[in-house]
């Protein structure tokens, strides 16, 4: 009888008992359901939230199937490691079964919850600089705040998983005799079976990740944010990174030289050594140099008072547009008619930090602590006043912009109690244009007209969520709530954004008029531009930093009171040199205006992601956009509006684009080292 029982148990161990099959199914349903819910809550994946792609229909089905496969690899991996240990430690099959249920649910749900908290909950943290935690302050205090916030949702999910495990254990103990599979089928599968299942699920998951990265970015976006999508690539990278350069066969772009650590997709290509270190564009020619942006020359003459207005998330096509017959930006339209306006101003990167740093540094790569636009004006005797509606300590901006050398400095940290953002976290802290205007007017009331003034004003209201309580209802638009910001409400979101843009237009008008009144009768110069645009689902996403389309990368550029020839297309890195060369004017001259000159041979380097490891790089000319996708290894040619062209770029054009990026990549690394 004992031999028979042993034989039955051995046979069951070589298969999957019904109880364990049910447990795997229930675990995966629970994990995938929670992950999908958290992904939708944290990023708007199912509805199209800020800076998130969204899926529906077949895309959603593909995501759910892929998430199930990826999470199956995680659950089976946990069981393969811990079940053999549990066989030795557990007092019985029921305890082992319930323990496996707890770990199979608890670990993935904890990972998912921590990721969700990193995306959303951290937004509730108080800015550490406001608590006295500077760069040299209490890191222990900061860590304690992080831990306090991070354990919120995952602690709840762990309690639920633990409670479920206890109830399951009690139920089996209490009613186990009545459960048809509560005896022999509770035997766990053999360790071999578990490892085979883990390997098969891992290979299938890896294939799904690679295929989705190549052919369906929306599905890949979601898969990469599941527990399996985050954990599996790390494990496979360790296994397949044979040369230790940080890249394996699952990465996109993949390691094209798996046994040579000096060659990988983002290696720095050493010019003229005959080796193509990153596998694209061939060896970087020793004689190739990218265009230098900043020209240090400056003219002599009368120095005007200078006003630089910088707008956040402000699309260039807002100018001259109407909402239900009413102009959105009436003042900017009028001001542009009296000034010079470029229709071909594009940022290098659709993110605030690099765009603003490129404007102040006059270079594609800003170096912390280097001279900036502020130093140029200060060297010519200007009083420097800097006013920003956001926290400009974020991202080391203080050193990149040189604002510590300003005579008067204000950002939203000085008015935290009046913030319009939900959080005081540095990345999101903002105040209304009305608060900024109050501060500017106080400064202007005491500014000496006899001393040339440099005034920088940053207005941020058009940033997500595109509305707040201090905005005026100028266009008669119903205010949208955060929960309504979804792809199916695109028209209402655009209307809300238009009303906020109308408020920004009013802010610009009041700043310009206050500036003009204070320095009436004296030379003045004004520049209005923005850090990037904003997408409203034209390319499938809401926000910025997701594409190089004109909606995200084309910005307004209005110049009044400066002369000279200004080339087009024109980028933020061009402005420092152009302003410096054309600032002074001859005594008695009328107010000059620049001449924007289209240059068919001119190219602007654009990129998505960081310069060191971008997803895409592009060369924008006056009428075309050449894009190289480093993830897919593909080339695409588009017209100025972003529509695909049937023409093929020449190999020389593609090589020049790659070499320009490589030069910028090297400069970026040197800036970090310094």
ROLO-820996 format. One line per 2 residues: number of its first residue (from 1); their letters; for each residue x, y, z of C-alpha. Coordinates in Angstrom, 2 decimals. Layout:
// residues N
NUM) a) X Y Z | ...
This chain:
// residues 674
1) xx) 0.00 0.00 0.00 | 2.83 2.37 0.86
3) xx) 4.53 1.52 -2.41 | 1.31 2.28 -4.29
5) xx) 0.87 5.61 -2.54 | 4.49 6.53 -3.22
7) xx) 4.09 5.63 -6.90 | 0.97 7.77 -7.18
9) xx) 2.69 10.70 -5.52 | 5.70 10.39 -7.80
11) xx) 3.43 10.32 -10.82 | 1.61 13.41 -9.63
13) xx) 4.90 15.21 -9.01 | 5.82 14.65 -12.64
15) xx) 2.63 16.41 -13.77 | 0.67 19.48 -12.73
17) xx) -1.97 18.74 -10.14 | -5.36 20.36 -10.65
19) xx) -4.95 22.47 -7.53 | -1.65 23.93 -8.73
21) xx) -3.01 24.58 -12.21 | -5.95 26.41 -10.66
23) xx) -3.58 28.31 -8.38 | -1.44 29.42 -11.34
25) xx) -4.51 30.58 -13.28 | -6.01 32.45 -10.31
27) xx) -2.64 34.03 -9.48 | -2.09 35.27 -13.03
29) xx) -5.64 36.62 -13.27 | -5.14 38.49 -10.00
31) xx) -1.70 39.87 -10.86 | -2.58 40.94 -14.41
33) xx) -5.84 42.52 -13.25 | -4.13 44.58 -10.55
35) xx) -1.26 45.55 -12.87 | -3.65 46.67 -15.58
37) xx) -5.66 48.70 -13.09 | -2.56 50.35 -11.63
39) xx) -1.18 51.04 -15.10 | -4.44 52.70 -16.08
41) xx) -4.54 54.72 -12.84 | -0.88 55.71 -12.97
43) xx) -0.41 56.49 -16.66 | -3.83 56.50 -18.28
45) xx) -2.84 53.50 -20.43 | -6.43 52.50 -21.08
47) xx) -7.67 56.03 -21.62 | -4.71 58.09 -22.84
49) xx) -3.30 60.03 -19.90 | -0.47 62.55 -19.78
51) xx) 2.70 61.35 -21.53 | 1.24 57.89 -21.92
53) xx) 0.26 55.91 -24.98 | -3.06 54.11 -24.81
55) xx) -4.55 50.90 -26.17 | -7.97 49.50 -26.88
57) xx) -9.48 46.66 -28.90 | -6.89 44.32 -30.37
59) xx) -4.05 46.25 -28.76 | -5.57 45.70 -25.33
61) xx) -6.03 42.00 -26.06 | -2.40 41.71 -27.16
63) xx) -1.29 43.48 -24.00 | -3.32 41.17 -21.72
65) xx) -1.95 38.05 -23.43 | 1.59 39.35 -23.28
67) xx) 1.24 40.43 -19.62 | -0.04 36.97 -18.72
69) xx) 2.97 35.29 -20.34 | 5.46 37.68 -18.74
71) xx) 3.95 37.37 -15.29 | 3.77 33.59 -15.67
73) xx) 7.56 33.65 -15.99 | 7.82 35.60 -12.74
75) xx) 5.42 33.36 -10.79 | 6.98 30.15 -12.07
77) xx) 10.44 31.50 -11.33 | 9.41 32.27 -7.74
79) xx) 7.98 28.79 -7.33 | 10.96 27.09 -8.96
81) xx) 13.28 28.70 -6.40 | 11.13 28.53 -3.29
83) xx) 9.05 25.34 -3.64 | 12.08 23.03 -3.17
85) xx) 12.94 25.04 -0.05 | 9.34 24.88 1.10
87) xx) 9.29 21.10 0.75 | 11.97 20.96 3.40
89) xx) 10.56 23.65 5.67 | 6.77 23.30 5.37
91) xx) 4.98 20.97 7.75 | 2.60 19.74 5.05
93) xx) 1.34 20.09 1.51 | -1.38 22.54 2.50
95) xx) 1.10 24.96 4.07 | 3.35 24.73 1.01
97) xx) 0.40 25.32 -1.31 | -0.77 28.36 0.63
99) xx) 2.75 29.74 1.00 | 3.25 29.46 -2.73
101) xx) -0.06 31.22 -3.29 | 1.03 34.03 -0.99
103) xx) 4.43 34.50 -2.64 | 3.09 34.10 -6.17
105) xx) 0.62 36.90 -5.55 | 2.50 39.02 -3.05
107) xx) 5.82 39.53 -4.83 | 4.45 40.61 -8.25
109) xx) 1.80 42.80 -6.66 | 4.40 44.48 -4.48
111) xx) 6.60 45.22 -7.50 | 3.59 46.58 -9.39
113) xx) 2.55 48.73 -6.46 | 6.02 50.18 -5.94
115) xx) 6.18 51.07 -9.63 | 2.76 52.70 -9.40
117) xx) 3.89 54.71 -6.39 | 7.01 55.86 -8.19
119) xx) 4.83 57.16 -11.01 | 2.12 58.78 -8.96
121) xx) 2.50 58.74 -5.17 | 5.89 60.43 -5.20
123) xx) 4.08 63.46 -6.53 | 2.73 64.00 -3.01
125) xx) 6.18 64.33 -1.49 | 7.23 67.68 -0.11
127) xx) 10.15 69.21 -1.98 | 13.22 68.21 0.08
129) xx) 14.86 71.60 -0.48 | 11.91 73.21 1.31
131) xx) 12.53 70.97 4.31 | 16.18 71.88 4.56
133) xx) 17.35 68.76 2.75 | 19.72 70.34 0.29
135) xx) 22.27 68.40 -1.68 | 24.34 68.26 1.47
137) xx) 21.40 67.94 3.82 | 19.72 65.04 5.57
139) xx) 19.65 62.14 3.14 | 18.33 59.98 5.97
141) xx) 15.32 62.27 6.29 | 14.70 62.14 2.55
143) xx) 14.96 58.35 2.50 | 12.50 58.11 5.38
145) xx) 9.98 60.19 3.44 | 10.46 58.06 0.34
147) xx) 9.96 54.84 2.31 | 6.91 56.23 4.07
149) xx) 5.28 56.99 0.74 | 6.42 53.90 -1.12
151) xx) 5.04 51.39 1.36 | 1.51 52.77 1.09
153) xx) -0.20 50.86 -1.69 | 2.17 47.88 -1.78
155) xx) 1.67 47.42 1.99 | -2.07 47.31 1.38
157) xx) -1.68 44.76 -1.41 | 0.64 42.65 0.73
159) xx) -1.93 42.67 3.54 | -4.64 41.62 1.08
161) xx) -2.43 38.86 -0.31 | -1.53 37.69 3.19
163) xx) -5.15 37.79 4.25 | -6.12 35.81 1.20
165) xx) -3.44 33.25 1.95 | -4.63 32.87 5.55
167) xx) -8.25 32.46 4.46 | -7.18 29.92 1.85
169) xx) -5.21 27.98 4.46 | -8.14 28.08 6.90
171) xx) -10.59 27.00 4.22 | -8.52 24.04 3.17
173) xx) -7.90 23.06 6.78 | -11.58 23.41 7.66
175) xx) -13.24 22.04 4.55 | -10.36 20.22 2.85
177) xx) -11.99 16.84 3.12 | -14.77 17.99 0.88
179) xx) -12.51 19.36 -1.83 | -11.99 16.76 -4.55
181) xx) -8.40 17.83 -5.28 | -7.36 18.63 -1.68
183) xx) -5.24 15.55 -1.17 | -3.04 14.03 -3.82
185) xx) -3.22 16.92 -6.31 | -1.86 19.32 -3.67
187) xx) 1.52 17.76 -4.30 | 3.57 20.45 -6.05
189) xx) 5.04 19.84 -9.49 | 8.62 18.70 -9.55
191) xx) 11.38 21.29 -9.49 | 12.28 20.24 -13.02
193) xx) 8.75 20.93 -14.24 | 8.74 24.34 -12.62
195) xx) 12.07 25.31 -14.19 | 10.92 24.10 -17.59
197) xx) 7.78 26.21 -17.26 | 9.84 29.22 -16.19
199) xx) 12.22 28.88 -19.14 | 9.42 28.45 -21.68
201) xx) 7.47 31.43 -20.31 | 10.66 33.52 -20.21
203) xx) 11.54 32.77 -23.82 | 7.98 33.49 -24.95
205) xx) 7.95 36.72 -22.92 | 11.29 37.83 -24.33
207) xx) 10.05 37.25 -27.86 | 6.88 39.23 -27.15
209) xx) 8.91 42.14 -25.75 | 11.24 42.21 -28.76
211) xx) 8.43 41.89 -31.32 | 6.30 44.57 -29.66
213) xx) 9.31 46.94 -29.42 | 9.83 46.53 -33.15
215) xx) 6.26 46.59 -34.43 | 3.82 47.90 -31.82
217) xx) 5.16 50.57 -29.49 | 1.82 51.01 -27.72
219) xx) 1.60 47.38 -26.65 | 5.28 47.40 -25.73
221) xx) 4.77 50.48 -23.54 | 2.35 48.53 -21.35
223) xx) 4.25 45.24 -21.37 | 7.45 46.95 -20.28
225) xx) 5.63 48.28 -17.20 | 4.28 44.94 -15.97
227) xx) 6.16 43.04 -13.29 | 7.38 40.50 -15.83
229) xx) 8.22 43.26 -18.30 | 10.45 44.95 -15.72
231) xx) 12.02 41.89 -14.09 | 12.52 39.56 -17.06
233) xx) 14.69 41.93 -19.14 | 16.98 42.43 -16.14
235) xx) 17.41 38.68 -15.72 | 17.90 38.03 -19.42
237) xx) 20.36 40.90 -19.71 | 22.49 39.31 -16.99
239) xx) 22.32 35.95 -18.77 | 22.98 37.22 -22.30
241) xx) 25.37 40.11 -21.59 | 28.42 37.97 -22.31
243) xx) 30.87 40.86 -22.60 | 29.64 42.88 -19.61
245) xx) 28.87 46.07 -21.57 | 25.31 46.34 -20.22
247) xx) 23.55 45.09 -23.37 | 22.12 41.66 -24.16
249) xx) 20.16 40.05 -26.96 | 16.78 41.14 -25.54
251) xx) 17.70 44.84 -25.57 | 16.47 47.12 -28.31
253) xx) 18.78 48.09 -29.88 | 20.45 44.72 -29.29
255) xx) 24.15 44.15 -28.70 | 25.57 43.61 -32.21
257) xx) 28.94 42.45 -30.79 | 28.01 40.22 -27.82
259) xx) 31.62 39.21 -27.08 | 33.30 42.62 -27.34
261) xx) 32.59 45.02 -24.48 | 33.91 48.03 -26.41
263) xx) 31.23 47.65 -29.08 | 27.54 48.20 -28.30
265) xx) 24.63 50.33 -29.61 | 25.45 53.43 -27.55
267) xx) 29.23 53.19 -27.42 | 31.07 56.41 -28.22
269) xx) 32.46 56.23 -31.73 | 36.10 57.28 -31.61
271) xx) 36.78 59.39 -34.72 | 39.17 58.07 -37.33
273) xx) 40.19 54.80 -35.67 | 38.65 52.60 -38.35
275) xx) 36.15 51.03 -35.91 | 32.41 51.66 -35.80
277) xx) 31.91 51.31 -32.04 | 28.12 51.76 -32.05
279) xx) 27.35 49.88 -35.27 | 25.67 52.76 -37.11
281) xx) 26.97 55.29 -39.63 | 30.39 53.68 -40.04
283) xx) 33.49 54.99 -38.31 | 33.11 58.64 -37.28
285) xx) 35.39 60.63 -39.62 | 38.18 62.46 -37.86
287) xx) 37.56 65.54 -40.01 | 33.81 65.74 -39.28
289) xx) 32.73 68.57 -36.96 | 29.20 69.53 -36.04
291) xx) 28.03 73.13 -36.36 | 29.12 75.41 -33.51
293) xx) 26.13 77.23 -32.05 | 27.42 80.07 -29.93
295) xx) 29.37 82.88 -31.55 | 31.01 85.07 -28.89
297) xx) 31.08 88.24 -30.98 | 29.09 91.22 -29.71
299) xx) 28.44 94.58 -31.29 | 28.99 98.03 -29.76
301) xx) 26.43 100.77 -29.29 | 23.40 101.66 -27.21
303) xx) 22.22 98.79 -25.01 | 18.44 98.32 -24.80
305) xx) 16.56 97.05 -21.79 | 15.96 93.39 -22.60
307) xx) 12.89 91.25 -21.81 | 12.92 87.47 -22.40
309) xx) 9.54 85.78 -21.97 | 9.66 81.99 -21.81
311) xx) 6.42 80.00 -22.12 | 5.87 76.46 -20.88
313) xx) 4.28 73.79 -23.15 | 3.12 76.47 -25.59
315) xx) 2.38 75.34 -29.15 | 3.46 77.62 -31.97
317) xx) 0.16 77.15 -33.82 | -1.77 78.77 -30.98
319) xx) -0.95 82.09 -32.61 | -3.64 83.18 -35.07
321) xx) -5.92 80.33 -34.00 | -9.47 80.86 -32.84
323) xx) -11.82 79.08 -30.50 | -15.43 79.36 -31.57
325) xx) -14.63 82.56 -33.47 | -12.60 84.17 -30.66
327) xx) -8.86 84.68 -30.98 | -6.92 82.59 -28.45
329) xx) -3.85 84.86 -28.34 | -4.97 88.33 -29.46
331) xx) -2.05 90.19 -27.87 | 0.65 87.85 -29.17
333) xx) -0.92 88.07 -32.63 | -0.80 91.87 -32.51
335) xx) 2.70 91.91 -31.07 | 3.96 89.48 -33.72
337) xx) 2.55 91.75 -36.44 | 4.67 94.62 -35.13
339) xx) 7.76 92.45 -34.65 | 9.49 89.64 -36.55
341) xx) 8.18 86.11 -36.17 | 9.69 82.79 -37.23
343) xx) 7.55 79.97 -38.55 | 10.50 77.58 -38.43
345) xx) 11.63 77.67 -34.78 | 12.14 74.15 -33.42
347) xx) 13.57 72.80 -30.18 | 16.25 70.12 -30.17
349) xx) 14.38 68.07 -27.57 | 10.71 68.34 -26.52
351) xx) 11.59 68.55 -22.82 | 11.93 71.64 -20.62
353) xx) 15.31 70.97 -19.01 | 17.41 70.53 -22.17
355) xx) 15.55 73.20 -24.15 | 15.97 75.86 -21.48
357) xx) 19.63 74.93 -20.88 | 20.32 75.09 -24.63
359) xx) 18.74 78.54 -24.79 | 20.89 79.92 -21.97
361) xx) 24.12 78.12 -22.90 | 23.97 78.69 -26.66
363) xx) 25.00 75.08 -27.14 | 23.38 71.74 -27.81
365) xx) 25.18 70.46 -24.70 | 25.06 72.71 -21.63
367) xx) 27.92 72.36 -19.16 | 27.19 72.95 -15.44
369) xx) 28.95 76.05 -14.18 | 29.86 77.36 -17.65
371) xx) 29.13 80.91 -18.82 | 25.58 81.50 -20.05
373) xx) 23.34 84.21 -21.43 | 23.23 85.69 -17.93
375) xx) 27.00 86.19 -17.93 | 26.89 87.83 -21.37
377) xx) 24.48 90.50 -20.14 | 26.17 90.89 -16.78
379) xx) 29.54 91.50 -18.49 | 27.93 94.39 -20.38
381) xx) 26.70 96.09 -17.23 | 23.14 94.73 -17.08
383) xx) 21.10 94.26 -13.93 | 19.89 90.63 -14.10
385) xx) 16.40 89.76 -12.85 | 15.09 86.20 -13.14
387) xx) 11.44 85.26 -12.45 | 10.06 81.76 -12.92
389) xx) 6.68 80.23 -12.21 | 8.23 76.82 -11.51
391) xx) 10.99 75.35 -9.35 | 14.18 75.96 -11.31
393) xx) 16.37 73.97 -8.95 | 15.11 70.79 -10.58
395) xx) 17.57 68.87 -12.74 | 20.63 70.91 -11.70
397) xx) 19.17 73.85 -13.63 | 20.73 76.37 -11.25
399) xx) 24.22 75.52 -12.45 | 23.19 74.92 -16.06
401) xx) 21.51 78.33 -16.40 | 23.83 80.36 -14.18
403) xx) 20.90 81.80 -12.20 | 22.97 81.97 -9.01
405) xx) 24.72 84.92 -10.67 | 21.47 86.87 -11.15
407) xx) 21.03 90.06 -9.12 | 17.36 89.31 -8.47
409) xx) 16.06 85.74 -8.42 | 12.57 84.39 -7.91
411) xx) 11.02 81.01 -8.51 | 7.99 79.29 -7.09
413) xx) 9.83 77.98 -4.01 | 9.35 81.47 -2.56
415) xx) 5.56 81.15 -2.88 | 4.93 77.50 -2.05
417) xx) 1.75 78.36 -0.17 | 0.33 79.88 -3.36
419) xx) 1.16 76.95 -5.62 | -1.37 75.83 -8.21
421) xx) 0.16 72.35 -8.49 | -1.16 69.53 -6.32
423) xx) 2.34 68.80 -5.06 | 5.38 70.68 -3.81
425) xx) 7.71 68.18 -5.47 | 10.41 70.02 -7.39
427) xx) 9.47 68.52 -10.74 | 5.87 69.77 -10.58
429) xx) 5.85 72.82 -8.28 | 4.14 75.75 -10.04
431) xx) 2.41 79.07 -9.35 | -0.07 81.04 -11.42
433) xx) 0.87 83.76 -13.88 | -0.87 86.18 -11.56
435) xx) 1.60 85.41 -8.78 | 4.55 85.79 -11.14
437) xx) 3.15 89.07 -12.44 | 2.87 90.47 -8.91
439) xx) 6.53 89.69 -8.30 | 7.61 91.18 -11.63
441) xx) 5.66 94.39 -11.04 | 7.29 94.86 -7.62
443) xx) 10.70 94.46 -9.24 | 9.93 96.87 -12.08
445) xx) 8.70 99.49 -9.64 | 12.21 99.67 -8.18
447) xx) 14.29 99.03 -11.32 | 16.62 101.88 -12.33
449) xx) 15.87 102.94 -15.94 | 19.39 104.40 -16.18
451) xx) 20.90 100.91 -15.77 | 20.27 98.41 -18.59
453) xx) 17.98 95.65 -17.34 | 17.79 91.98 -18.32
455) xx) 14.42 90.58 -17.27 | 13.54 86.90 -17.68
457) xx) 9.93 85.84 -17.06 | 8.82 82.21 -17.22
459) xx) 5.05 81.60 -17.41 | 4.04 77.98 -16.88
461) xx) 0.24 77.73 -16.75 | -0.12 75.78 -20.01
463) xx) 1.62 72.76 -18.48 | -0.44 69.67 -17.67
465) xx) -3.16 69.45 -16.32 | -3.81 72.59 -18.42
467) xx) -6.01 74.33 -15.87 | -6.18 75.48 -12.26
469) xx) -8.44 77.54 -10.02 | -6.70 80.91 -10.59
471) xx) -7.30 81.01 -14.35 | -9.88 83.39 -15.83
473) xx) -12.65 82.01 -18.01 | -11.73 84.00 -21.12
475) xx) -13.11 81.71 -23.83 | -16.18 80.39 -21.99
477) xx) -14.78 76.87 -21.69 | -16.00 74.31 -19.20
479) xx) -13.05 73.41 -16.97 | -11.95 69.79 -17.30
481) xx) -11.10 67.62 -14.30 | -8.10 65.30 -14.13
483) xx) -10.33 62.24 -14.32 | -11.72 63.53 -17.63
485) xx) -8.30 63.84 -19.28 | -8.64 60.87 -21.63
487) xx) -8.33 60.24 -25.33 | -12.10 60.22 -25.79
489) xx) -12.20 63.78 -24.39 | -9.55 65.19 -26.72
491) xx) -11.72 68.09 -27.90 | -12.54 69.18 -24.36
493) xx) -8.87 68.94 -23.36 | -7.88 71.13 -26.31
495) xx) -10.56 73.63 -25.38 | -9.30 73.77 -21.78
497) xx) -5.74 74.22 -23.06 | -6.91 77.02 -25.37
499) xx) -8.47 78.91 -22.47 | -5.26 78.56 -20.45
501) xx) -3.28 79.79 -23.47 | -5.59 82.80 -23.55
503) xx) -4.65 83.44 -19.91 | -0.97 83.17 -20.81
505) xx) -1.53 85.64 -23.63 | -3.04 88.05 -21.10
507) xx) -0.03 87.49 -18.83 | 2.39 88.28 -21.67
509) xx) 0.44 91.43 -22.47 | 0.63 92.69 -18.89
511) xx) 4.34 91.90 -18.56 | 5.17 93.63 -21.85
513) xx) 3.09 96.69 -21.01 | 4.57 96.96 -17.50
515) xx) 8.06 96.63 -18.96 | 7.30 99.28 -21.59
517) xx) 5.88 101.73 -19.06 | 8.86 101.46 -16.75
519) xx) 11.42 102.05 -19.50 | 9.39 104.39 -21.72
521) xx) 11.57 106.57 -23.90 | 14.55 104.23 -23.68
523) xx) 15.64 101.48 -26.11 | 13.98 98.13 -25.49
525) xx) 14.18 94.63 -26.94 | 11.82 91.71 -26.40
527) xx) 12.03 88.00 -27.26 | 9.13 85.58 -26.71
529) xx) 9.61 81.83 -27.15 | 8.81 78.49 -25.48
531) xx) 10.47 75.29 -24.24 | 8.38 72.88 -26.35
533) xx) 4.89 72.33 -27.66 | 2.20 69.89 -26.59
535) xx) 0.56 66.91 -28.32 | -3.16 66.27 -28.12
537) xx) -3.37 62.74 -29.50 | -2.33 63.72 -33.04
539) xx) 0.35 61.03 -32.81 | -1.55 58.91 -30.31
541) xx) -0.27 60.55 -27.12 | -1.05 63.47 -24.84
543) xx) 1.84 65.56 -23.54 | 5.39 66.03 -24.81
545) xx) 8.68 64.22 -25.11 | 7.08 61.34 -27.02
547) xx) 7.60 62.32 -30.67 | 9.45 64.81 -32.86
549) xx) 6.21 65.97 -34.51 | 5.71 69.74 -35.01
551) xx) 3.04 69.84 -32.28 | 5.70 68.95 -29.71
553) xx) 8.83 70.52 -31.19 | 7.77 73.71 -33.04
555) xx) 7.68 76.75 -30.76 | 6.76 80.43 -31.15
557) xx) 9.64 82.84 -31.67 | 8.82 86.56 -31.73
559) xx) 11.65 89.10 -31.74 | 11.31 92.88 -31.40
561) xx) 14.05 95.47 -31.00 | 16.95 93.40 -32.34
563) xx) 18.32 93.48 -35.87 | 20.44 91.20 -38.02
565) xx) 19.86 88.14 -40.14 | 18.50 85.14 -38.23
567) xx) 18.75 81.80 -40.07 | 15.94 79.27 -40.38
569) xx) 15.29 76.66 -39.21 | 16.32 78.08 -35.88
571) xx) 16.80 76.34 -32.51 | 17.19 77.46 -28.87
573) xx) 20.95 76.97 -29.05 | 21.14 79.64 -31.77
575) xx) 19.57 82.42 -29.74 | 22.40 83.27 -27.34
577) xx) 24.80 84.14 -30.15 | 22.18 85.97 -32.23
579) xx) 21.06 88.08 -29.26 | 24.64 88.90 -28.30
581) xx) 25.64 89.94 -31.83 | 22.55 92.05 -32.45
583) xx) 21.87 93.54 -29.02 | 23.56 96.93 -29.35
585) xx) 22.29 99.57 -31.75 | 23.56 102.88 -33.05
587) xx) 22.34 106.03 -31.25 | 19.22 107.47 -32.85
589) xx) 18.32 104.28 -34.74 | 14.69 103.31 -34.93
591) xx) 13.64 100.08 -33.26 | 15.28 97.39 -35.41
593) xx) 13.69 94.10 -36.41 | 15.51 90.92 -37.39
595) xx) 15.20 89.30 -40.78 | 14.48 85.58 -40.66
597) xx) 16.33 84.00 -43.58 | 15.47 80.44 -44.70
599) xx) 18.60 78.37 -45.40 | 17.93 75.18 -47.42
601) xx) 21.27 73.69 -46.33 | 20.80 74.29 -42.62
603) xx) 20.04 71.32 -40.31 | 18.90 71.18 -36.69
605) xx) 19.71 68.06 -34.67 | 16.70 66.78 -32.76
607) xx) 16.45 63.79 -30.45 | 14.09 61.83 -28.20
609) xx) 15.45 60.77 -24.82 | 18.87 61.77 -23.57
611) xx) 21.70 62.55 -25.95 | 23.72 59.63 -24.59
613) xx) 21.03 57.03 -25.32 | 18.27 58.49 -27.49
615) xx) 15.47 56.47 -29.02 | 15.52 58.57 -32.17
617) xx) 17.71 61.25 -33.69 | 16.69 63.53 -36.52
619) xx) 17.94 66.25 -38.81 | 15.35 68.97 -39.45
621) xx) 15.72 71.25 -42.43 | 13.44 74.02 -43.64
623) xx) 11.11 71.55 -45.39 | 12.06 68.02 -44.31
625) xx) 12.72 65.83 -41.29 | 15.10 62.89 -41.53
627) xx) 14.60 60.47 -38.63 | 16.82 57.58 -37.60
629) xx) 15.16 55.20 -35.14 | 17.92 53.59 -33.06
631) xx) 15.50 51.10 -31.48 | 14.27 49.73 -34.79
633) xx) 17.31 50.56 -36.88 | 15.08 52.26 -39.46
635) xx) 15.19 55.51 -41.43 | 12.20 57.69 -42.30
637) xx) 11.87 60.89 -44.30 | 9.01 63.29 -43.57
639) xx) 7.86 66.70 -44.74 | 7.76 69.76 -42.48
641) xx) 4.28 68.80 -41.20 | 5.41 65.29 -40.24
643) xx) 3.85 63.41 -43.17 | 5.91 60.53 -44.63
645) xx) 7.60 61.19 -47.97 | 8.06 58.62 -50.69
647) xx) 11.57 59.88 -51.47 | 14.57 58.08 -50.00
649) xx) 17.32 59.96 -48.12 | 20.81 59.61 -49.50
651) xx) 23.39 57.55 -47.58 | 25.38 60.75 -47.11
653) xx) 22.42 62.44 -45.39 | 21.94 59.51 -43.02
655) xx) 25.65 59.33 -42.22 | 25.81 63.07 -41.55
657) xx) 22.86 62.76 -39.13 | 24.53 59.90 -37.25
659) xx) 27.85 61.72 -37.05 | 26.17 64.89 -35.76
661) xx) 24.55 62.89 -32.98 | 27.82 61.13 -32.18
663) xx) 29.57 64.49 -31.84 | 26.85 65.71 -29.47
665) xx) 26.99 62.43 -27.54 | 30.72 62.87 -26.97
667) xx) 30.22 66.48 -25.88 | 27.50 65.39 -23.45
669) xx) 29.81 62.82 -21.86 | 32.58 65.40 -21.51
671) xx) 30.13 67.80 -19.83 | 29.20 65.16 -17.25
673) xx) 32.83 64.27 -16.57 | 33.71 67.91 -15.97
